[in-house]
Amino acid sequence: MATRTAAQKRAREKADYDAFLAQCPSRQLLDRISDKWVALILSALGSDGPHPVGESGGGPRAMRYSELSRRLAGVSQKMLTQTLRSLERDGLITRTVTPTVPVTVTYELTGLGISLHHLMRGVKAWAEDHMSEVLANREEYDTRAV
């Protein structure tokens, strides 16, 4: 078996993970991260919102399940649980269980999750900044479409 250089390995990996190919596993990942709940969970966990007493602000923070549930208006318990599990499985978040009474469970972005959060934060900001323009375009389209 021939030894490959690091550049050859990277080139091979790039060829292996081409999302335009039907069998590429990166399509499953794109499907997962394009989900609205994933985008909102990553945004919530990456927010600079209020941190628990004794913790400093200024970056991603750990959040309890109930905090996430309140922050994500409209998400069902089942959907939030499934999404958190899939994000944990992909290594984008960590789940920490603290043996208190009652048990405390928190979720936090990993390094990989933070790197994706930076991209998703931009997409979320774009959607918020351009929503009125999109709504106007939809209305114009709907009025001219028969």
C-alpha positions as CSV (number, residue, x, y, z in Angstrom):
1,M,0.0,0.0,0.0
2,A,1.5,3.3,-1.1
3,T,1.9,6.1,1.5
4,R,0.1,9.4,0.7
5,T,1.2,12.9,1.5
6,A,-1.0,15.1,3.7
7,A,-1.9,17.1,0.6
8,Q,-3.0,13.9,-1.2
9,K,-5.1,12.8,1.8
10,R,-6.8,16.2,1.9
11,A,-7.5,16.0,-1.9
12,R,-8.9,12.5,-1.5
13,E,-11.1,13.6,1.4
14,K,-12.4,16.5,-0.6
15,A,-13.3,14.2,-3.5
16,D,-15.0,11.8,-1.0
17,Y,-17.2,14.5,0.4
18,D,-18.6,16.3,-2.6
19,A,-22.2,17.2,-1.7
20,F,-23.2,17.3,-5.4
21,L,-22.7,13.5,-5.6
22,A,-25.8,11.5,-4.7
23,Q,-24.1,9.1,-2.3
24,C,-22.1,11.7,-0.4
25,P,-22.6,11.5,3.4
26,S,-22.2,15.3,3.6
27,R,-25.8,15.6,2.2
28,Q,-27.1,14.2,5.5
29,L,-25.1,16.7,7.4
30,L,-26.4,19.5,5.1
31,D,-29.9,18.3,5.7
32,R,-29.4,18.4,9.5
33,I,-27.8,21.8,9.7
34,S,-30.3,23.4,7.4
35,D,-33.1,22.6,9.8
36,K,-34.6,25.7,11.4
37,W,-34.4,24.3,14.9
38,V,-30.7,23.5,14.5
39,A,-30.1,27.1,13.4
40,L,-32.0,28.5,16.4
41,I,-30.4,26.2,18.9
42,L,-27.0,27.0,17.7
43,S,-27.9,30.7,17.8
44,A,-29.3,30.4,21.3
45,L,-26.3,28.5,22.7
46,G,-23.9,30.9,20.9
47,S,-25.6,34.0,22.1
48,D,-24.1,36.5,24.5
49,G,-27.2,36.6,26.5
50,P,-27.4,36.6,30.3
51,H,-25.1,34.1,32.0
52,P,-25.9,32.3,35.2
53,V,-24.8,34.1,38.4
54,G,-21.0,33.7,38.9
55,E,-20.3,33.1,35.2
56,S,-18.9,35.8,32.9
57,G,-20.6,36.8,29.7
58,G,-19.0,37.5,26.3
59,G,-19.5,34.3,24.3
60,P,-21.2,31.0,24.0
61,R,-22.7,29.7,27.2
62,A,-24.3,26.6,28.6
63,M,-28.1,26.5,28.8
64,R,-30.5,24.2,30.5
65,Y,-33.2,22.4,28.6
66,S,-35.9,24.6,30.1
67,E,-34.0,27.8,29.0
68,L,-33.7,26.5,25.5
69,S,-37.4,25.5,25.4
70,R,-38.4,29.0,26.6
71,R,-36.0,30.7,24.1
72,L,-37.3,28.7,21.1
73,A,-40.9,29.7,21.0
74,G,-43.0,27.0,19.3
75,V,-40.6,24.1,19.5
76,S,-42.2,20.9,20.9
77,Q,-40.6,18.9,23.6
78,K,-40.1,16.0,21.3
79,M,-38.5,18.1,18.5
80,L,-36.2,19.9,20.9
81,T,-35.1,16.6,22.5
82,Q,-34.5,15.0,19.1
83,T,-32.6,18.0,17.8
84,L,-30.4,18.2,20.8
85,R,-29.6,14.5,20.6
86,S,-28.7,14.7,16.9
87,L,-26.4,17.8,17.6
88,E,-24.7,15.9,20.4
89,R,-24.2,12.8,18.2
90,D,-22.6,15.0,15.5
91,G,-20.3,16.6,18.1
92,L,-21.7,20.1,17.8
93,I,-22.9,20.3,21.4
94,T,-22.1,18.7,24.7
95,R,-24.6,17.5,27.3
96,T,-23.5,17.8,30.9
97,V,-25.3,16.2,33.7
98,T,-24.7,17.6,37.2
99,P,-25.8,15.3,40.1
100,T,-27.8,17.9,42.0
101,V,-31.4,17.6,43.4
102,P,-33.0,17.8,41.0
103,V,-30.4,16.7,38.4
104,T,-29.1,19.7,36.3
105,V,-28.6,19.1,32.6
106,T,-26.9,21.7,30.4
107,Y,-26.0,22.0,26.8
108,E,-23.1,23.9,25.3
109,L,-21.5,24.3,22.0
110,T,-18.3,22.4,21.2
111,G,-15.4,23.9,19.2
112,L,-17.0,22.4,16.1
113,G,-20.4,23.8,17.1
114,I,-18.9,27.3,17.6
115,S,-17.4,27.2,14.1
116,L,-20.8,26.3,12.7
117,H,-22.5,28.9,14.9
118,H,-20.5,31.7,13.3
119,L,-21.9,30.7,9.9
120,M,-25.5,30.2,11.2
121,R,-25.4,33.6,13.0
122,G,-24.8,35.2,9.7
123,V,-27.6,33.4,8.0
124,K,-30.0,34.2,10.9
125,A,-29.0,37.9,10.8
126,W,-29.5,38.0,7.0
127,A,-33.0,36.5,7.3
128,E,-33.9,39.1,10.0
129,D,-32.4,42.0,8.0
130,H,-34.0,41.1,4.7
131,M,-37.4,39.7,5.8
132,S,-39.4,42.8,4.8
133,E,-37.8,42.7,1.3
134,V,-38.6,39.0,0.9
135,L,-42.2,39.6,2.1
136,A,-42.6,42.4,-0.5
137,N,-41.2,40.1,-3.2
138,R,-43.6,37.3,-2.3
139,E,-46.6,39.7,-2.3
140,E,-45.5,41.1,-5.8
141,Y,-45.1,37.5,-7.1
142,D,-48.4,36.4,-5.7
143,T,-50.3,39.4,-7.3
144,R,-48.9,38.7,-10.8
145,A,-49.2,34.9,-10.6
146,V,-52.5,33.6,-11.7
